[in-house]
């Protein structure tokens, strides 16, 4: 049960209701399970998974991911 002295951070995106607006960056966390060794994902509002498609597609050419002093850069 949430503490009564904290405001709700819940948000609605269409019919989807999230407990807070914190989402992972698209594709940077695989399908969510890749984050489990690093932190408890139940504390974030949602995981934006990698894209899925029935038809093959080329996607972006490499290099798509690069480490920087401030974090990671993803195309």
Number of C-alpha atoms within 10 A of each C-alpha: 3 7 7 7 6 7 8 11 11 12 14 11 8 6 6 7 12 16 15 15 15 15 13 18 12 15 15 19 16 15 14 16 10 11 15 11 8 7 10 9 16 10 10 15 18 16 21 16 15 13 9 7 6 5 5 7 7 5 7 8 7 7 8 10 11 10 9 8 5 6 8 10 11 13 12
